[in-house]
Amino acid sequence: MILLKNCSIANIEESKFVNGNILIDGSKIKCIDNNVDMLDEHIEIINVNNNNVFPGFIDGHSHIGMWNLNYDGNDANECVQPLTPGLRAIDGLNPCNSAFESALKRGITTMMIAPGSGNVIGGQAAIVKSYGKTVEEKLIKSPAALKVALGENPKNVYSALGKSPSSRMSTAALLRDELNKAKLYLESSDGKYDMDLESIIPVFKGEMPLKIHVHRADDIVTAINIAKKYNLKATIDHCTEGYLIVDELKKAGFPILVGPLFSFRSKDEVKNATYKNPIELIKNGLSVSVTSDHPFSNCEFLPIYVGLLVKYGLPYFEAIKTITINPAKALGIDDRVGSIEVGKDADLVVYDGDPLEVDTNVLLTMINGQIVYNNLKE
């Protein structure tokens, strides 16, 4: 067992800091108390010296280990046919990619990796930890969502190939048609196996959501309508123009994952991007997570992006929730991560100050109860 002693603990749910000790037994948090028996010879004691302890941060939309903009290329898109639900993100993942180490050294311990948005249905997303030499060591859940894309990306990919979809009409039609086929497949008893349709069944059973890439307001509404038509769980990813249709998003009630923030406007459908978007959505009571969309913004700087939202008026703990408990709930893993609570994974990060400030350092990162980075001074 390991005891983190003299901690200033970020209590996410109550939006405050509390003083205490954290006892870790194996991979889980066993006790949070000021009166833990420190005389047990089997307890390794680490004095945190009243520094801040946060739950490991969560990046809910990433292509880390799958897609690099410079050397390894793109293993996140299979743009030869627009419907590829049978593909799995974990099969395109390089678990030894150096970005994982950079992430854990900045306190990002969990991320959802997803296929890209070149296809209407790109494949199955997974949830991983940032530490581990193999996919199996990193993996929390796979499949964890079915990646879907509306808007410019699939339209531009396939119009360039002279194929459908070359318009928003055909993108929506292809998606609805594939969902119809999957629904009929689920209800059928002919025993004929179809890998792609089989991959959509967990969505219809409510075991995982559609993870829908959308930027423009009209595409967001299309996404909501399709998910509601089939009574499916969904997350609205990017949601760049969400601030224009707040009422529609409130009625839908889907978790929203915004990002990347503070990057260049790379295409027409993000011309109305603004940092005010997540702030406005949160003010209206929506559950918002901030994501990196790595490598399109570097995941290791995720806390800094959130810090800029605080600069522009987002309350501090509301900002912290966008990279802790909010994405944990959106990804369906809040029973394991997202806050420091007894029984949850011991994914803990010690900072020498405020993690949303640029001059703050990570002193220690723990994942599944294992110290994976240690910069504490004796």
C-alpha positions as MATLAB code, in Angstrom:
seq = 'MILLKNCSIANIEESKFVNGNILIDGSKIKCIDNNVDMLDEHIEIINVNNNNVFPGFIDGHSHIGMWNLNYDGNDANECVQPLTPGLRAIDGLNPCNSAFESALKRGITTMMIAPGSGNVIGGQAAIVKSYGKTVEEKLIKSPAALKVALGENPKNVYSALGKSPSSRMSTAALLRDELNKAKLYLESSDGKYDMDLESIIPVFKGEMPLKIHVHRADDIVTAINIAKKYNLKATIDHCTEGYLIVDELKKAGFPILVGPLFSFRSKDEVKNATYKNPIELIKNGLSVSVTSDHPFSNCEFLPIYVGLLVKYGLPYFEAIKTITINPAKALGIDDRVGSIEVGKDADLVVYDGDPLEVDTNVLLTMINGQIVYNNLKE';
ca = [
       0.000    0.000    0.000;
       1.014    3.606   -0.584;
       0.025    6.584    1.568;
       0.067   10.064    0.061;
       0.480   12.163    3.203;
      -0.369   15.848    3.746;
      -2.360   16.417    0.573;
      -4.408   19.390   -0.511;
      -7.068   17.334   -2.288;
      -9.221   18.732   -5.090;
     -12.764   17.657   -4.189;
     -14.320   17.827   -7.642;
     -17.961   17.220   -6.757;
     -17.982   19.790   -3.929;
     -15.767   22.309   -5.776;
     -13.267   22.848   -2.998;
      -9.903   21.768   -1.626;
      -9.684   19.632    1.514;
      -6.673   18.552    3.550;
      -6.092   14.862    4.086;
      -4.181   11.672    3.373;
      -4.914    9.211    0.559;
      -4.307    5.506    1.069;
      -3.878    3.403   -2.074;
      -4.258   -0.366   -2.018;
      -3.205   -1.960   -5.279;
      -4.848   -0.047   -8.117;
      -7.622    1.552   -6.039;
      -8.131    4.336   -3.544;
      -8.825    2.616   -0.214;
      -9.221    5.511    2.209;
      -9.226    9.312    2.319;
      -8.729   10.469    5.877;
      -6.597   12.480    8.280;
      -6.353    9.511   10.650;
      -4.914    6.731    8.496;
      -2.698    4.477   10.610;
       0.791    5.342    9.384;
       2.542    2.814   11.613;
       1.747   -0.169    9.411;
       5.115   -1.387    8.152;
       3.558   -2.410    4.840;
       2.630    1.165    3.924;
       5.010    3.223    1.789;
       4.593    6.829    2.905;
       5.059    9.695    0.427;
       4.916   13.167    1.915;
       3.182   15.457   -0.558;
       4.013   18.518    1.607;
       0.589   20.152    1.230;
       0.832   20.328   -2.541;
      -2.309   20.006   -4.669;
      -3.565   16.540   -5.575;
      -5.992   16.212   -8.492;
      -7.602   13.230  -10.153;
      -5.830   12.364  -13.382;
      -7.159   14.509  -16.200;
      -9.251   12.977  -18.997;
      -9.131   13.777  -22.715;
     -12.436   12.629  -24.185;
     -11.588   12.985  -27.886;
      -8.131   12.099  -29.136;
      -6.246   10.300  -31.895;
      -3.117    9.917  -29.757;
      -0.975    6.991  -30.834;
      -2.993    6.663  -34.045;
      -2.229    9.826  -35.962;
       0.880   11.954  -36.239;
       1.182   15.019  -38.403;
       4.849   14.475  -39.196;
       6.456   11.026  -39.022;
       4.214    7.961  -38.487;
       1.311    9.198  -40.574;
      -2.383    8.446  -40.224;
      -3.722    5.116  -38.972;
      -7.020    6.684  -37.880;
      -8.801    6.863  -41.263;
      -9.580    4.177  -43.839;
     -10.982    6.389  -46.578;
     -11.791    3.843  -49.258;
     -15.465    3.367  -48.386;
     -17.631    5.668  -46.265;
     -19.047    3.068  -43.861;
     -16.477    1.122  -41.813;
     -18.060    0.385  -38.407;
     -16.071   -2.846  -38.024;
     -12.736   -1.045  -37.699;
     -11.263   -0.719  -34.189;
      -9.168    2.178  -32.920;
      -7.020   -0.196  -30.872;
      -5.828   -1.875  -34.083;
      -4.371    1.426  -35.251;
      -2.840    2.328  -31.881;
       0.895    2.517  -31.245;
       1.010    2.212  -27.438;
       4.673    3.239  -27.339;
       4.068    6.577  -29.058;
       6.053    9.229  -27.152;
       2.993   11.473  -26.833;
       1.659    9.178  -24.101;
       4.668    9.829  -21.899;
       4.375   13.568  -22.510;
       0.710   13.380  -21.535;
       1.209   11.537  -18.255;
       4.021   13.938  -17.287;
       1.442   16.721  -17.518;
      -1.222   14.824  -15.600;
      -3.389   13.463  -18.426;
      -4.024    9.848  -17.439;
      -7.073    8.743  -19.452;
      -8.176    9.378  -23.018;
     -10.699    8.163  -25.543;
      -8.990    7.315  -28.816;
     -11.203    7.334  -31.887;
     -11.020    6.785  -35.632;
     -10.886    9.983  -37.650;
     -13.749   11.792  -39.348;
     -13.032   10.951  -42.979;
     -15.822    8.372  -43.090;
     -19.506    8.648  -42.258;
     -18.959    5.775  -39.818;
     -15.275    5.524  -38.996;
     -15.193    2.647  -36.543;
     -15.038    1.822  -32.855;
     -13.438    4.115  -30.280;
     -11.633    2.893  -27.169;
     -10.736    4.276  -23.751;
      -7.125    3.905  -22.618;
      -4.777    5.008  -19.878;
      -1.643    6.922  -20.829;
       0.702    4.345  -19.262;
       1.516    0.855  -20.518;
       3.730   -0.767  -23.140;
       0.921   -2.718  -24.806;
      -2.666   -2.038  -25.788;
      -3.792   -4.530  -23.147;
      -1.907   -2.683  -20.382;
      -3.432    0.628  -21.419;
      -6.963   -0.501  -22.163;
     -10.023    0.401  -20.078;
     -12.748   -0.394  -22.611;
     -13.101   -1.340  -26.275;
     -15.391   -0.790  -27.998;
     -16.445    2.294  -26.077;
     -18.247    4.310  -28.770;
     -19.016    4.237  -32.497;
     -17.415    7.138  -34.341;
     -19.711    8.962  -36.782;
     -18.988   12.116  -38.798;
     -21.250   14.687  -40.412;
     -20.375   17.873  -42.260;
     -17.393   18.701  -44.433;
     -14.947   15.880  -43.775;
     -16.677   12.843  -45.339;
     -18.230   15.067  -48.002;
     -14.824   16.440  -49.061;
     -13.060   13.058  -48.936;
     -15.531   11.278  -51.192;
     -16.416   14.102  -53.564;
     -12.693   14.221  -54.384;
     -12.924   10.498  -55.214;
     -16.057   11.005  -57.305;
     -18.073    8.878  -54.890;
     -20.954    9.320  -52.488;
     -21.245   11.070  -50.078;
     -20.485   14.296  -51.866;
     -23.118   16.306  -50.004;
     -24.625   16.606  -46.545;
     -27.758   14.953  -47.924;
     -25.948   11.782  -48.890;
     -23.949   11.687  -45.637;
     -27.122   11.708  -43.538;
     -28.837    9.228  -45.876;
     -25.953    6.753  -45.701;
     -25.895    6.947  -41.918;
     -29.630    6.399  -41.568;
     -29.528    3.515  -44.021;
     -26.728    1.750  -42.138;
     -28.532    2.222  -38.827;
     -31.702    0.804  -40.384;
     -29.759   -2.230  -41.600;
     -28.240   -2.724  -38.139;
     -31.648   -2.513  -36.489;
     -33.058   -5.121  -38.861;
     -29.965   -7.281  -38.364;
     -30.484   -7.162  -34.587;
     -34.106   -8.196  -34.999;
     -33.310  -10.927  -37.531;
     -32.833  -14.575  -36.638;
     -31.338  -15.885  -39.876;
     -27.913  -16.387  -38.242;
     -25.988  -14.769  -41.089;
     -22.948  -12.924  -39.667;
     -22.044   -9.391  -40.807;
     -19.006   -7.831  -39.110;
     -19.983   -4.226  -39.801;
     -23.585   -4.559  -38.658;
     -22.510   -6.645  -35.678;
     -20.298   -3.713  -34.640;
     -23.298   -1.382  -34.456;
     -25.384   -3.701  -32.238;
     -23.865   -2.425  -28.938;
     -25.167    1.048  -29.848;
     -28.720   -0.251  -30.244;
     -28.401   -2.176  -26.977;
     -27.395    1.021  -25.167;
     -23.973   -0.377  -24.297;
     -22.108    2.512  -25.945;
     -22.933    5.822  -27.630;
     -22.555    7.244  -31.072;
     -19.584    9.605  -30.960;
     -20.697   12.202  -33.488;
     -18.230   14.610  -35.105;
     -20.102   17.848  -35.882;
     -19.151   21.522  -36.131;
     -21.897   23.539  -37.823;
     -25.229   24.199  -36.105;
     -27.300   22.482  -38.803;
     -25.099   19.377  -38.615;
     -25.488   19.330  -34.831;
     -29.266   19.340  -35.240;
     -29.036   16.538  -37.813;
     -26.947   14.529  -35.344;
     -29.485   15.063  -32.573;
     -32.386   14.107  -34.829;
     -30.762   10.879  -36.008;
     -29.785    9.790  -32.492;
     -33.263   10.577  -31.182;
     -34.961    8.812  -34.104;
     -33.313    5.531  -33.121;
     -33.357    6.230  -29.367;
     -29.570    5.996  -29.141;
     -27.050    7.345  -26.688;
     -24.723    9.940  -28.206;
     -22.031   12.472  -27.496;
     -21.791   15.658  -29.559;
     -18.113   16.092  -30.376;
     -16.519   19.435  -31.365;
     -19.936   21.172  -31.316;
     -18.259   24.326  -32.608;
     -21.476   26.264  -33.222;
     -23.273   24.856  -30.207;
     -23.656   28.331  -28.702;
     -25.986   29.179  -31.610;
     -28.467   26.413  -30.725;
     -28.320   26.181  -26.943;
     -32.036   25.409  -26.558;
     -31.834   22.458  -28.950;
     -28.835   21.053  -27.083;
     -30.597   21.445  -23.738;
     -33.626   19.544  -25.044;
     -31.420   16.764  -26.405;
     -29.456   16.374  -23.166;
     -26.425   14.735  -24.778;
     -22.931   15.247  -23.320;
     -20.868   17.736  -25.307;
     -17.138   17.421  -25.995;
     -15.652   20.639  -27.366;
     -12.244   21.101  -28.921;
      -9.725   21.702  -30.101;
      -9.850   25.209  -28.661;
      -7.536   28.099  -29.577;
      -6.370   26.527  -32.830;
      -6.518   27.961  -36.333;
      -9.777   27.914  -38.298;
      -8.763   25.178  -40.678;
     -11.956   24.925  -42.755;
     -15.146   26.737  -43.602;
     -17.388   24.977  -41.070;
     -15.309   26.237  -38.127;
     -15.227   29.889  -39.204;
     -17.528   30.776  -36.298;
     -15.361   29.038  -33.700;
     -14.990   30.951  -30.438;
     -13.672   30.241  -26.944;
     -17.021   31.611  -25.700;
     -18.757   28.447  -26.931;
     -18.014   26.123  -23.957;
     -18.511   28.969  -21.488;
     -21.974   29.721  -22.895;
     -22.941   26.043  -22.926;
     -21.833   25.551  -19.318;
     -23.688   28.687  -18.199;
     -26.814   27.055  -19.614;
     -26.371   23.938  -17.530;
     -25.000   21.616  -20.202;
     -22.390   18.945  -19.448;
     -19.271   20.039  -21.333;
     -15.850   18.416  -21.634;
     -12.802   20.051  -23.184;
     -10.749   17.854  -25.517;
      -7.488   18.172  -27.410;
      -8.351   16.304  -30.624;
      -4.668   15.350  -30.519;
      -2.607   15.784  -32.686;
      -4.581   18.823  -33.885;
      -3.760   20.399  -30.567;
      -1.230   18.855  -28.232;
      -2.915   16.794  -25.512;
      -0.214   17.562  -22.946;
      -1.382   21.189  -22.889;
      -5.019   20.295  -22.197;
      -4.947   21.967  -18.723;
      -3.621   25.164  -20.270;
      -6.486   25.323  -22.768;
      -8.880   25.002  -19.843;
      -6.932   27.660  -17.951;
      -7.580   30.088  -20.778;
     -11.310   29.508  -20.321;
     -10.905   30.570  -16.688;
      -9.142   33.687  -17.936;
     -12.205   34.429  -20.064;
     -14.672   33.984  -17.225;
     -15.386   30.288  -16.597;
     -15.519   29.560  -12.829;
     -12.475   27.609  -11.665;
     -14.026   24.321  -10.591;
     -16.435   24.347  -13.542;
     -13.286   24.453  -15.672;
     -11.668   21.595  -13.745;
     -14.805   19.493  -14.246;
     -14.408   19.761  -18.041;
     -11.317   17.534  -17.845;
     -12.308   15.343  -14.889;
     -15.806   14.281  -13.894;
     -17.617   15.616  -16.991;
     -15.672   13.509  -19.518;
     -15.749   10.583  -17.078;
     -19.547   10.703  -17.155;
     -19.681   11.315  -20.917;
     -17.493    8.253  -21.522;
     -19.405    6.140  -18.989;
     -16.397    5.542  -16.718;
     -17.218    7.821  -13.766;
     -17.348    4.758  -11.524;
     -13.567    4.464  -12.065;
     -12.094    7.896  -12.766;
     -12.846   11.620  -12.772;
     -12.707   12.328   -9.031;
     -10.786   11.295   -5.920;
     -13.097    8.881   -4.157;
     -12.806    5.610   -2.275;
     -13.068    2.654   -4.646;
     -12.008    4.550   -7.764;
      -8.810    3.975   -9.725;
      -5.773    5.488   -8.037;
      -5.083    7.885  -10.923;
      -3.661   10.823   -8.980;
      -1.484   13.785   -9.901;
       0.462   16.022   -7.529;
       1.088   19.600   -8.667;
       3.233   22.288   -7.059;
       0.543   24.868   -7.819;
      -2.521   25.389   -9.997;
      -2.456   22.914  -12.925;
      -4.226   25.458  -15.146;
      -1.265   27.858  -14.862;
       1.689   27.646  -17.249;
       4.358   27.786  -14.533;
       2.985   24.854  -12.509;
       4.897   21.568  -12.473;
       3.765   17.982  -12.050;
       5.546   16.455   -9.072;
       4.081   12.969   -9.270;
       1.740   10.998  -11.522;
       0.115    7.778  -10.394;
      -1.934    5.526  -12.711;
      -3.758    2.458  -11.405;
      -1.882    2.860   -8.124;
       1.514    2.772   -9.819;
       3.876    5.738   -9.720;
       4.680    6.374  -13.386;
       6.361    9.771  -12.987;
       8.120   11.107   -9.908;
       9.618   14.580   -9.651;
       9.139   15.004   -5.899;
      12.077   16.456   -4.048;
      13.144   14.463   -1.002;
];
